[in-house]
């Protein structure tokens, strides 16, 4: 999997849109453009603090689905930064 800590992922997500490829709980592979940067999150969807259900997952805003999703850190296959988004 990816050699990146949860905090490193958060730092990149706060700076812009990232492309994350991960394995879902059901075994499907998912590719998601996501962020924690308020410039890409509608005003009515913004949160002031990232709160994970656990340290093993990360809640993010999916810019394509226009909603909050999460992924399990250990299931991330690739993590790209500086993605151009809509």
C-alpha positions in Angstrom: 0.0 0.0 0.0 1.0 3.7 0.2 3.9 4.8 2.4 2.2 7.9 3.7 0.9 8.7 7.2 -2.6 9.8 8.0 -1.3 13.3 8.9 0.6 13.5 5.6 -2.6 12.7 3.8 -4.5 15.3 5.7 -1.8 18.0 4.9 -2.1 17.2 1.2 -5.9 17.2 1.3 -6.0 20.5 3.1 -3.8 22.0 0.4 -6.0 20.9 -2.6 -7.7 18.0 -4.4 -6.1 14.6 -4.3 -6.7 11.5 -6.3 -7.0 8.5 -4.0 -7.2 4.9 -5.1 -8.3 2.5 -2.4 -10.0 -0.8 -1.8 -13.5 -0.6 -0.3 -14.6 -2.8 2.5 -16.5 -5.0 0.0 -13.3 -5.5 -2.0 -14.1 -3.2 -4.9 -11.4 -0.7 -6.0 -12.4 2.9 -6.0 -10.8 6.0 -7.4 -11.9 9.3 -5.7 -11.0 12.9 -6.2 -11.3 14.3 -2.7 -10.2 17.2 -0.5 -10.3 18.9 2.9 -9.8 22.3 1.3 -12.7 24.7 1.8 -12.1 26.3 -1.6 -13.6 23.1 -3.2 -16.3 22.4 -0.6 -19.7 24.2 -0.8 -20.4 26.5 2.1 -23.3 24.4 3.4 -21.1 21.3 3.4 -18.0 22.6 5.2 -16.9 21.4 8.6 -14.5 23.1 10.9 -12.6 20.1 12.2 -11.8 16.7 10.7 -13.2 14.0 13.0 -12.6 10.4 12.1 -14.5 7.5 13.5 -11.1 6.1 14.3 -7.5 6.8 13.5 -7.6 4.1 10.8 -10.0 6.0 8.5 -10.1 9.4 7.0 -13.3 11.4 6.2 -12.9 13.5 3.0 -15.1 15.5 0.7 -15.6 13.7 -2.7 -15.6 16.6 -5.2 -17.3 14.4 -7.9 -20.0 12.9 -5.8 -20.4 16.2 -3.9 -20.6 14.7 -0.5 -18.6 13.4 2.4 -17.0 9.9 2.2 -14.3 8.1 4.0 -11.6 5.5 3.3 -9.5 3.2 5.4 -5.8 4.4 5.5 -4.4 0.9 5.2 -6.5 0.2 2.1 -5.0 3.1 0.0 -3.2 1.8 -3.0 -2.2 5.2 -4.4 -2.4 8.9 -3.3 -1.9 11.6 -5.9 -1.7 15.3 -5.1 -2.5 18.5 -7.0 -5.4 17.1 -9.1 -7.2 19.6 -11.3 -10.8 19.4 -10.4 -14.1 20.8 -11.7 
